[in-house]
């Protein structure tokens, strides 16, 4: 039944391979726990007390509340599937409470840091002109569109509409959305496309080029660590933030829009969020900025 559930997630729910792998590992880990602790080799025989004890054991071992919640979510989804298929009479997870998760505010770049990042991006590096233009455009695009790293890597040449200044982005669960871009980014994209075409012509006898928008020098698609390393290295030069991942640029995009009066639902659509609650976290960020200004400017703020 576990394998059927995994196939259901992959082909009917269209979950990403990463998410499907996480669900499989969670179920395998719980199954091993049942065998070791209770001598039970069948998930169908698990009850609420067994699941609760497993969650407590995970937290005692130092697992974060967020990770424990994800594992509980895997079990809940599994039993919902069993109920829907008529293979179980009740869901033992139904009354279990999820551990409370401390929600930290998203890390984002301030205006001066963004300007510094864009001014210094890919300057003075011992790389080819093609790679320099590609790297600069990747950073600009992440910051100006708010797309995820995986979405950037998944862009195809056909996803760029230069005449309408629109990007067709495939988000989570293959949900598509359109993101507009301005004249400056349009010029940078065209400059990169020209450089890409020239590089491809030079290497046509050596490599077969992917139809992805962003490719390596050998014509193959990017890999996640390449994008992460690029952004991390550039953020290290202009920011003291603890987090220096591509997602910081996504946070910066959303925060900048809201600080400049963008409507929350519009930001939700641009980010590709399924629920408005995922976007509302950025209003907390901007409110924290307002509180900081108040504390610094009002003479009685500390009273």
C-alpha positions as CSV (number, residue, x, y, z in Angstrom):
1,X,0.0,0.0,0.0
2,X,2.9,2.4,0.6
3,X,4.1,1.9,-2.9
4,X,0.6,2.5,-4.3
5,X,0.3,5.7,-2.2
6,X,3.7,6.9,-3.5
7,X,2.5,6.3,-7.1
8,X,-0.7,8.2,-6.3
9,X,1.3,11.2,-5.1
10,X,3.6,11.1,-8.1
11,X,1.1,10.7,-10.9
12,X,-2.3,11.7,-9.6
13,X,-1.3,14.6,-7.2
14,X,1.7,15.5,-9.4
15,X,4.0,16.1,-6.4
16,X,7.6,16.9,-7.1
17,X,10.2,14.1,-6.9
18,X,11.7,15.7,-3.8
19,X,8.4,15.7,-2.0
20,X,7.6,12.2,-3.0
21,X,11.0,11.0,-1.7
22,X,10.3,12.8,1.6
23,X,7.0,11.1,2.0
24,X,8.5,7.7,1.3
25,X,11.3,8.2,3.8
26,X,8.9,9.3,6.5
27,X,6.7,6.2,6.1
28,X,9.8,3.9,6.0
29,X,11.1,5.6,9.1
30,X,7.8,5.2,11.0
31,X,7.5,1.6,9.8
32,X,11.0,0.8,11.2
33,X,10.0,2.5,14.5
34,X,6.9,0.3,14.8
35,X,9.0,-2.9,14.2
36,X,11.8,-1.9,16.7
37,X,9.5,-0.6,19.5
38,X,6.4,-2.7,19.2
39,X,7.3,-5.6,17.0
40,X,4.6,-4.5,14.5
41,X,5.4,-5.0,10.9
42,X,2.2,-3.6,9.4
43,X,1.4,0.1,9.2
44,X,-2.3,-0.8,9.4
45,X,-1.9,-1.8,13.0
46,X,-0.5,1.5,14.2
47,X,-2.7,3.5,16.6
48,X,-2.6,7.1,17.9
49,X,-0.5,6.3,20.9
50,X,2.2,4.7,18.7
51,X,2.3,7.7,16.4
52,X,2.4,10.1,19.4
53,X,5.3,8.2,21.0
54,X,7.2,8.3,17.6
55,X,6.7,12.1,17.4
56,X,7.9,12.5,21.0
57,X,11.0,10.3,20.3
58,X,11.8,12.5,17.2
59,X,11.7,15.7,19.3
60,X,13.8,14.1,22.1
61,X,16.4,13.3,19.4
62,X,16.6,17.0,18.5
63,X,14.4,17.1,15.4
64,X,12.8,20.5,14.9
65,X,9.1,21.1,15.3
66,X,8.9,21.9,11.6
67,X,10.4,18.6,10.6
68,X,8.2,16.7,13.0
69,X,5.1,18.4,11.6
70,X,6.1,17.4,8.1
71,X,6.4,13.7,9.2
72,X,3.1,13.9,10.9
73,X,1.6,15.4,7.7
74,X,3.0,12.4,5.7
75,X,1.2,10.0,8.0
76,X,-2.0,12.0,7.9
77,X,-1.9,12.0,4.0
78,X,-1.3,8.3,4.0
79,X,-4.3,7.5,6.2
80,X,-6.5,9.8,4.2
81,X,-5.5,7.9,1.2
82,X,-6.4,4.6,2.9
83,X,-9.8,5.9,4.0
84,X,-10.6,7.2,0.5
85,X,-9.7,3.8,-0.9
86,X,-11.8,2.0,1.7
87,X,-8.7,0.3,3.2
88,X,-9.0,1.8,6.7
89,X,-11.9,2.5,9.0
90,X,-10.4,5.5,10.9
91,X,-7.4,7.8,10.8
92,X,-5.2,7.4,13.9
93,X,-3.6,10.8,13.3
94,X,-6.9,12.7,13.3
95,X,-6.8,14.0,16.9
96,X,-3.0,14.4,17.1
97,X,-1.8,18.0,17.6
98,X,1.1,19.3,15.7
99,X,4.0,20.8,17.6
100,X,4.1,24.6,17.6
101,X,6.5,26.1,15.1
102,X,8.3,29.3,15.8
103,X,7.9,31.4,12.7
104,X,10.9,33.5,11.9
105,X,10.5,36.5,9.7
106,X,12.0,36.1,6.1
107,X,15.5,37.5,5.5
108,X,15.6,40.2,2.9
109,X,17.9,42.8,1.4
110,X,17.6,46.4,2.1
111,X,17.6,48.9,-0.8
112,X,21.2,49.8,-0.4
113,X,22.2,46.1,-0.3
114,X,20.2,45.3,-3.5
115,X,21.8,48.2,-5.3
116,X,25.3,47.0,-4.2
117,X,24.4,43.4,-5.2
118,X,23.3,44.5,-8.7
119,X,26.2,46.9,-9.2
120,X,28.9,44.3,-8.3
121,X,27.2,41.2,-9.7
122,X,29.7,39.2,-11.6
123,X,32.3,42.0,-11.9
124,X,36.0,41.4,-12.0
125,X,35.7,37.6,-12.4
126,X,37.9,35.4,-14.5
127,X,35.1,33.9,-16.5
128,X,33.9,34.1,-20.1
129,X,31.7,36.9,-21.3
130,X,28.9,34.4,-21.9
131,X,29.0,33.1,-18.3
132,X,29.4,36.7,-16.9
133,X,26.2,37.8,-18.7
134,X,24.4,34.6,-17.7
135,X,25.2,35.0,-14.0
136,X,24.3,38.7,-14.0
137,X,21.0,38.0,-15.6
138,X,20.2,35.2,-13.2
139,X,20.7,37.5,-10.2
140,X,18.7,40.3,-11.8
141,X,15.9,37.9,-12.8
142,X,15.7,36.4,-9.3
143,X,15.5,39.8,-7.7
144,X,13.1,41.4,-10.2
145,X,10.7,38.5,-10.6
146,X,10.8,36.7,-7.2
147,X,10.8,33.3,-8.8
148,X,12.2,30.3,-7.1
149,X,15.5,28.7,-7.9
150,X,13.9,25.7,-9.5
151,X,11.6,27.9,-11.5
152,X,14.6,29.9,-12.8
153,X,16.4,26.6,-13.8
154,X,13.3,25.3,-15.5
155,X,12.8,28.3,-17.8
156,X,12.9,27.3,-21.5
157,X,13.8,29.6,-24.3
158,X,10.1,29.4,-25.4
159,X,9.0,30.7,-22.0
160,X,10.4,34.2,-22.7
161,X,8.0,36.5,-24.6
162,X,10.2,39.4,-25.5
163,X,7.5,41.3,-27.4
164,X,5.0,41.2,-24.4
165,X,7.7,41.3,-21.7
166,X,6.3,38.2,-20.0
167,X,7.9,35.1,-18.5
168,X,5.9,31.9,-18.4
169,X,7.0,30.2,-15.2
170,X,6.2,26.6,-14.1
171,X,5.8,26.6,-10.3
172,X,5.0,23.9,-7.7
173,X,2.9,21.0,-8.9
174,X,3.4,22.3,-12.5
175,X,1.2,25.3,-11.9
176,X,1.9,28.0,-14.5
177,X,1.9,31.7,-14.1
178,X,3.0,34.8,-16.0
179,X,5.4,37.3,-14.6
180,X,5.9,40.6,-16.3
181,X,9.3,42.3,-16.7
182,X,10.4,45.8,-17.6
183,X,12.6,47.3,-20.4
184,X,15.8,47.1,-18.4
185,X,15.4,43.3,-17.9
186,X,14.2,43.0,-21.5
187,X,17.5,44.5,-22.7
188,X,19.6,42.3,-20.4
189,X,17.7,39.2,-21.6
190,X,18.3,40.1,-25.3
191,X,22.0,40.8,-24.6
192,X,22.3,37.4,-22.9
193,X,20.4,35.6,-25.7
194,X,22.8,37.1,-28.3
195,X,25.8,36.0,-26.2
196,X,24.3,32.6,-25.8
197,X,23.8,32.2,-29.6
198,X,27.4,33.2,-30.3
199,X,28.7,30.8,-27.7
200,X,26.5,28.0,-29.1
201,X,27.8,28.7,-32.6
202,X,31.4,28.4,-31.3
203,X,30.7,25.1,-29.6
204,X,28.2,23.5,-32.0
205,X,30.7,20.8,-33.0
206,X,31.4,20.0,-29.4
207,X,28.1,20.1,-27.5
208,X,24.4,19.7,-28.0
209,X,22.7,22.7,-26.3
210,X,19.6,22.3,-24.1
211,X,16.5,24.4,-24.9
212,X,16.7,25.8,-21.3
213,X,17.1,29.5,-21.1
214,X,20.1,29.3,-18.8
215,X,22.8,26.7,-19.6
216,X,26.4,25.9,-18.7
217,X,29.3,26.4,-21.0
218,X,28.8,22.8,-22.3
219,X,25.2,23.5,-23.2
220,X,23.7,21.4,-20.4
221,X,21.1,22.7,-18.0
222,X,22.1,24.3,-14.7
223,X,22.2,22.3,-11.5
224,X,20.9,23.6,-8.1
225,X,24.2,24.0,-6.4
226,X,25.6,26.2,-9.2
227,X,22.8,28.7,-8.7
228,X,23.0,28.5,-4.9
229,X,26.8,29.1,-4.9
230,X,26.5,32.0,-7.3
231,X,23.9,33.8,-5.1
232,X,25.6,32.9,-1.8
233,X,29.0,34.2,-3.0
234,X,27.5,37.5,-4.2
235,X,25.4,38.0,-1.1
236,X,28.5,37.4,1.0
237,X,30.0,40.5,-0.6
238,X,27.2,42.9,0.1
239,X,25.2,41.7,3.0
240,X,25.7,40.5,6.6
241,X,22.5,38.4,6.6
242,X,22.9,34.9,8.1
243,X,21.0,33.4,5.2
244,X,22.4,33.9,1.8
245,X,20.4,31.6,-0.4
246,X,18.5,32.3,-3.6
247,X,15.3,32.5,-1.6
248,X,16.5,35.7,0.1
249,X,16.1,37.4,-3.3
250,X,12.6,36.1,-3.5
251,X,11.9,37.5,0.0
252,X,13.5,40.8,-1.1
253,X,11.3,41.0,-4.2
254,X,8.1,40.5,-2.2
255,X,9.1,42.9,0.6
256,X,10.0,45.6,-1.9
257,X,6.7,45.4,-3.6
258,X,4.7,45.6,-0.4
259,X,6.8,48.5,0.9
260,X,6.0,50.4,-2.3
261,X,2.3,49.9,-2.0
262,X,1.6,46.7,-4.0
263,X,-1.7,45.0,-3.2
264,X,-1.3,41.7,-1.3
265,X,-3.3,39.6,-3.8
266,X,-1.1,40.8,-6.6
267,X,2.0,39.9,-4.8
268,X,0.5,36.4,-4.1
269,X,-0.1,35.9,-7.8
270,X,3.4,37.0,-8.8
271,X,5.0,34.7,-6.2
272,X,2.8,31.8,-7.2
273,X,1.5,31.1,-3.7
274,X,-1.5,28.8,-3.4
275,X,-2.8,30.5,-0.3
276,X,-2.8,34.2,0.8
277,X,-1.4,33.1,4.2
278,X,1.9,32.3,2.6
279,X,2.1,35.9,1.3
280,X,1.0,37.5,4.5
281,X,4.3,36.8,6.2
282,X,5.8,39.6,4.2
283,X,3.4,42.1,5.8
284,X,4.9,41.1,9.1
285,X,8.3,41.9,7.8
286,X,7.3,45.4,6.6
287,X,5.5,46.0,9.9
288,X,8.8,45.1,11.7
289,X,10.5,47.8,9.6
290,X,7.8,50.3,10.7
291,X,8.3,49.5,14.4
292,X,12.0,50.0,14.0
293,X,11.5,53.4,12.4
294,X,9.1,54.3,15.2
295,X,11.6,53.3,17.9
296,X,14.3,55.3,16.3
297,X,12.3,58.4,15.6
298,X,9.8,58.9,18.4
299,X,11.2,60.3,21.7
300,X,8.9,58.3,23.9
301,X,9.0,55.0,22.0
302,X,11.0,53.3,24.8
303,X,8.6,54.5,27.6
